[in-house]
Amino acid sequence: MRVAVLGGTGNIGIGLSLRLAIAGYDVIVGSRDIQKAKTKVEEYKELLKSKGYRVTIDYAENKEASRLCDLAILAIPFKHAYSLVEDLKNILEEKIVISPIVPMKKNGKSFIYDPPPEGSAAEKIASILENSYVVSAFHTIPAKRFADLDSEFYWDVPICGDDGDAKKTVFKIINNIDGLRPLDAGPLSSSRLVESLTPLLINLSLRNNLRDLSIRFV
Ligand SMILES: NC(=O)c1ccc[n+]([C@@H]2O[C@H](COP(=O)([O-])OP(=O)(O)OC[C@H]3O[C@@H](n4cnc5c(N)ncnc54)[C@H](OP(=O)(O)O)[C@@H]3O)[C@@H](O)[C@H]2O)c1
């Protein structure tokens, strides 16, 4: 399966690209800037080779990556993700699109969840991508530790979505990444519950001098 990580050059995009490639997916790192994507992919390949992995990982501009892929992940800050999917709307038709997007803002010394009027970032994305299968996941994965291939972890990944088959596909993908356990968190409207966990994790980190917090249900 060809998976495009749009914004695969950024914080969470690094870990997603590396770990999906290790899990056996044909990864396409998407970017606005083809040269930036090329440089990043060379780094990823070098790193993966040094760890003994032989993987398929390619790069393209976001539009071409969206065209080439079977499934796209929106590893883009919320402020820019909505306009990007407007542009890619037709190309992403009939494809599964994963939203890890968390809309939040600073409130004094803390972060608060700042959803759009649609209820959550995932629902807003779905309202734009009417003919795609939007599934939300990966919100509570800490980027830095996820990108560190020497790091061992066991994290739960709640998944929200309205299409059963699309959700099953995303479930399988997450199951294929070492250290992640996918959990069905309900319809796409439940994404507001999951997205709002991220500012909580960041506030807990900041106030308690903890790093790379994620979640695990026991
Ligand atoms: N960071 C985390 O720990 C984490 C964890 C879970 C979920 N998330 C979510 O994942 C998403 C990405 O977070 P991030 O921290 O990885 O973001 P980031 O590193 O700040 O940005 C990711 C990529 O977005 C692209 N981008 C930036 N401005 C853009 C614009 N105006 N239009 C189109 N693309 C643009 C850039 O790629 P190019 O320059 O190559 O185009 C950049 O590398 C966010 O929605 C966030 O809520 C983040």
The ligand as an SDF file (V2000), in Angstrom:
LIG
                    3D

 48 52  0  0  0  0  0  0  0  0999 V2000
    4.3490   17.3050   16.9730 N   0  0  0  0  0  0  0  0  0  0  0  0
    3.6900   16.3400   17.6210 C   0  0  0  0  0  0  0  0  0  0  0  0
    4.1940   15.7580   18.6220 O   0  0  0  0  0  0  0  0  0  0  0  0
    2.3340   15.8980   17.1400 C   0  0  0  0  0  0  0  0  0  0  0  0
    1.7550   14.7610   17.7130 C   0  0  0  0  0  0  0  0  0  0  0  0
    0.5140   14.3400   17.2670 C   0  0  0  0  0  0  0  0  0  0  0  0
   -0.1670   15.0590   16.2810 C   0  0  0  0  0  0  0  0  0  0  0  0
    0.3940   16.1810   15.7660 N   0  0  0  0  0  0  0  0  0  0  0  0
   -0.3330   16.9290   14.7340 C   0  0  0  0  0  0  0  0  0  0  0  0
    0.3420   16.6670   13.5160 O   0  0  0  0  0  0  0  0  0  0  0  0
    0.3050   17.8310   12.6960 C   0  0  0  0  0  0  0  0  0  0  0  0
    1.7290   18.2190   12.3340 C   0  0  0  0  0  0  0  0  0  0  0  0
    2.4050   18.5880   13.5170 O   0  0  0  0  0  0  0  0  0  0  0  0
    3.9820   18.8600   13.4760 P   0  0  0  0  0  0  0  0  0  0  0  0
    4.3960   19.2100   14.8410 O   0  0  0  0  0  0  0  0  0  0  0  0
    4.6500   17.7280   12.7790 O   0  0  0  0  0  0  0  0  0  0  0  0
    4.0240   20.1700   12.5490 O   0  0  0  0  0  0  0  0  0  0  0  0
    5.2800   20.9420   11.9290 P   0  0  0  0  0  0  0  0  0  0  0  0
    6.5210   20.1380   12.0960 O   0  0  0  0  0  0  0  0  0  0  0  0
    5.2550   22.3340   12.4520 O   0  0  0  0  0  0  0  0  0  0  0  0
    4.8610   21.0250   10.3830 O   0  0  0  0  0  0  0  0  0  0  0  0
    4.7210   19.8450    9.6140 C   0  0  0  0  0  0  0  0  0  0  0  0
    4.8840   20.2010    8.1520 C   0  0  0  0  0  0  0  0  0  0  0  0
    3.7930   21.0020    7.7150 O   0  0  0  0  0  0  0  0  0  0  0  0
    4.2130   21.6300    6.5190 C   0  0  0  0  0  0  0  0  0  0  0  0
    3.6820   23.0010    6.4870 N   0  0  0  0  0  0  0  0  0  0  0  0
    4.0290   24.0340    7.2860 C   0  0  0  0  0  0  0  0  0  0  0  0
    3.3480   25.1550    6.9320 N   0  0  0  0  0  0  0  0  0  0  0  0
    2.5610   24.7970    5.8810 C   0  0  0  0  0  0  0  0  0  0  0  0
    1.6510   25.5100    5.0580 C   0  0  0  0  0  0  0  0  0  0  0  0
    1.4190   26.8160    5.2250 N   0  0  0  0  0  0  0  0  0  0  0  0
    1.0200   24.8250    4.0780 N   0  0  0  0  0  0  0  0  0  0  0  0
    1.2690   23.5090    3.8640 C   0  0  0  0  0  0  0  0  0  0  0  0
    2.1460   22.7840    4.6080 N   0  0  0  0  0  0  0  0  0  0  0  0
    2.7740   23.4300    5.6030 C   0  0  0  0  0  0  0  0  0  0  0  0
    5.7410   21.6560    6.5030 C   0  0  0  0  0  0  0  0  0  0  0  0
    6.1890   20.8110    5.4480 O   0  0  0  0  0  0  0  0  0  0  0  0
    6.8950   21.3960    4.1310 P   0  0  0  0  0  0  0  0  0  0  0  0
    7.6380   22.6360    4.5200 O   0  0  0  0  0  0  0  0  0  0  0  0
    7.8120   20.2830    3.7580 O   0  0  0  0  0  0  0  0  0  0  0  0
    5.8200   21.6150    3.1340 O   0  0  0  0  0  0  0  0  0  0  0  0
    6.1110   21.0210    7.8280 C   0  0  0  0  0  0  0  0  0  0  0  0
    7.2720   20.2350    7.7950 O   0  0  0  0  0  0  0  0  0  0  0  0
   -0.4080   18.9300   13.4890 C   0  0  0  0  0  0  0  0  0  0  0  0
   -1.7220   19.0570   13.0540 O   0  0  0  0  0  0  0  0  0  0  0  0
   -0.3380   18.4440   14.9270 C   0  0  0  0  0  0  0  0  0  0  0  0
   -1.4570   18.8660   15.6730 O   0  0  0  0  0  0  0  0  0  0  0  0
    1.6400   16.6120   16.1620 C   0  0  0  0  0  0  0  0  0  0  0  0
  1  2  1  0
  2  3  2  0
  2  4  1  0
  4  5  1  0
  4 48  2  0
  5  6  2  0
  6  7  1  0
  7  8  2  0
  8  9  1  0
  8 48  1  0
  9 10  1  0
  9 46  1  0
 10 11  1  0
 11 12  1  0
 11 44  1  0
 12 13  1  0
 13 14  1  0
 14 15  2  0
 14 16  1  0
 14 17  1  0
 17 18  1  0
 18 19  2  0
 18 20  1  0
 18 21  1  0
 21 22  1  0
 22 23  1  0
 23 24  1  0
 23 42  1  0
 24 25  1  0
 25 26  1  0
 25 36  1  0
 26 27  1  0
 26 35  1  0
 27 28  2  0
 28 29  1  0
 29 30  1  0
 29 35  2  0
 30 31  1  0
 30 32  2  0
 32 33  1  0
 33 34  2  0
 34 35  1  0
 36 37  1  0
 36 42  1  0
 37 38  1  0
 38 39  2  0
 38 40  1  0
 38 41  1  0
 42 43  1  0
 44 45  1  0
 44 46  1  0
 46 47  1  0
M  CHG  2   8   1  16  -1
M  END
$$$$
